């Protein structure tokens, strides 16, 4: 038994070392590439020698570098979800949703938020904030891609269970195509209706939810996305 445990421990240490190398040694040169591409773009534009083909090439370089950076950051986040300890506190989710909505300046995009009172939860406040920011950002992307004249709205609802609370984020955006539903949480998967994004956000959010012992699910409701995640309910003090 001890030999087996030592073998597992050795494998985990190797995984940790590999991830440290991956996120540090790969990201540093990538940041240099991003800086050089940005400087080159500025220099070319300053000389007024930017042709249509060159402009398209520069945009493609910047988009590719940014996508790689997003993927490395997401891999690092998922790695930390696997190994780091949570710093659990009582979290007011109603206040958190309102704060994240304001920080993303979604009202300035003409997006309305419907968010009623919610139960308190026990969670790592920084991590759950990142989950909420990811879901609200995705909702914004979905509504940007929606070409209809439907009002832009995000509706937050909750369902309480004995030990957990489910939070549902529903938007009036474009949603996913039916055959994509089984792939939504795959890293680097981007729906056909979305013209931008790295496709790592939901995979990262799911890892953060699962680290809290919760679950994450996505449904399609009337052509729109309904994303739900559960978190441990705040225990009421004994009398």
Buried (B, 14 or more C-beta within 10 A) or exposed (E): EEEEEEEEEEEEEEEEEEBEEBBEEBBEEBEEBBEEBBEEBEEBEEEEEBEEEEEEEBEEBBEEBBBBBBBBBBBBBBBBBEEEEBEBEEBBBBEBBBBBBEEBEBEEEEBEBEBEEBBBBBBBBEBBBBBBBBBBBBBBBBBBBBEEEEEBBBBBBBEEEEEBBBBBBBBBBBBBEEEBBEEBBEBEBBBEBBEEBBBBBBBBBBBBBBBBEBBBBBBBEEBBBBBBBBBBBBEEEEE
